Amino acid sequence: MATASASVRDGLKQVLAEQHAAWRQLLEGLSPDAINWVPGPEMNAIAVLVTHALGAEEFHIATAVGEAVARDRDAEFRAQAPDAATLLRLVDAADTRTAALLDRVTEEDLSAIRQPAGDRLNRRFPGIWWLLHAIEHSREHLGQAALTRQLFEQRA
């Protein structure tokens, strides 16, 4: 019988694999103009959404297991990409990094209170919160990117 932490770990890995597959599908066939297009003020290009979502995903999962990752959140919001292949490589790298981090999740990590150093929101939550937030945050930006693609494809 699997432990609770193993079941959580396996479930999270499956959900993230599905989300990464959705990112790949969304990026398929997009031109550089499409991935770097900004629909309007206070909105983000697909390149930004991919870069930020994957950076945050790793940050949240690492926090859950009590580790820190180097991250420049501000730079994520300035991201541009020369082509979709560049963003697909980011997704592939995220697959590897997040799976490795999730492999380290223990029962203790699920309940341990984690507060990342320098967190701009000063959050302090149990590890399970950080894991669940990694998924919800990434999915939110995946939805934004899908809408951005639709807007790009339907613009006059």
N, C-alpha and C positions, 0 to 999 in steps of 0.2 A: 504494500500500500504506500502510495506517495505521501510525503509530508505536506503540510499546508504550504510551506514556503516553496517546495518544489512545484506544487500545483499552481501557485501564484506566478512563479517564475516562468513556467511553461506557457501559461495562458497569456502573460504579458508578451513573451517572445512571439507568440502566434499573432496577437493583435498588431504588434509593431511590424511584423513581416507583412501582414495584410495592408497596413497603412503605407509601408514603403513601396509595395506593389502598386498601390493606388497613385502614389507620387510618380512612379515610373510611367504609368498609363497616362497620367495628366500631362507629363512632359513630352510624350511621344509626338513627333512630328512638328514640334513648335520651332519657329524661326527665332533668331536672335532678337528681332523686333518684338515678337510676342512675349518672350520671357523677360525682357527689360522694359516693357511698356507699363507706364503708370496711369491708371484710369482717371485719376483726379487728385486734387489736394488731399493731404492726410490719408492717402491710400498707398499701397505698396505693389511693386512689380512681383511677378511670380518668382524671379530670381531671389528677391528679398525674402519672400515667404518661405521658400524652400530652405534657404540658408539659415534663417532665424528659427524655423520650426525644428530643424535637425540639431542646431546648436543648443536650443533649449531642451530638447529631448535628452541629449547626452548629459547636460547639466543637471536636470531633474533626477535622472536615474543614478548618476554618480552621487548626488546628494543622498539619495535613499540608502546607498551602501556606505556612506560615510567618507566618500572620496571627493576630492576637488578636481575640476578640469579647468584648463586654461580656456578662457572664453572672452571675446571682445564683442559684447552684445551690441554696442553702438555701431561697430563695423558691419554687423549682420544687416543692419537697416540701410547700409550704403552699398550692399552687394549688387554686382552686375555680373553677367556671365556672357562669354563670347558665343556660346551655343548650348543646346540642351544636353549634349554629351557631358559637358562640365558639371552640370547639376546632377546628372545621373551618376556620375562618379561620387558626388557627395552622398547620394542616397546609398550607394554600394558601401562606402566607407562607414556610414552610420549603421548599416546592418551589422557589420563586424564589431564596431565599438559597443553598440548597445547590447548585442547578444553577449559579449564578453562581460560587460557590467552586470547584466541580469544573471549570468551564471554564478555570480558571487553573492546574490541575495540570500540571506539567512533568515531564519525565524526571528532572530533578535532584530535584524534590520527592519522588519515590518513594523515593529512597535517602538523602536528607538526614536527618540525625538532628535530631529536633525535641523540644524540652522547653518546654512552655508555662509562662509565668511564673505563679507562685502555684498550680500544680497540687497539689492536696491529697495526691496519691499520689507526687509527685516522679518522674513517668514520663519516660523519655528513650528514644524509639524512632524508627525510620525513618518517613518519611511514609506509606509503604504500610501500615504497621501502624496508623496513625491512621485511614486510610481504611477499612480492613477492620474495625477496631474500631467505627467509626461505624455500620456495617451490623449487626454482631453485637449490639451494645448495644441498638440500636433494636429489633431483632427480638425480643430477649429481653423487652423491656418490652411489645411488641405482644402477645406470648404471655401475659404476665401480665394485660394488659388484657382479652384475650379470655376468660381464665379468670374474671376478676372479673365480667365481664358475665354469664357463665353462672351464677356463684354468685348474682348479684343476681336473675336471672330465675327461679332455682330455689328461692330462699329461701322458707321456710314463711310 
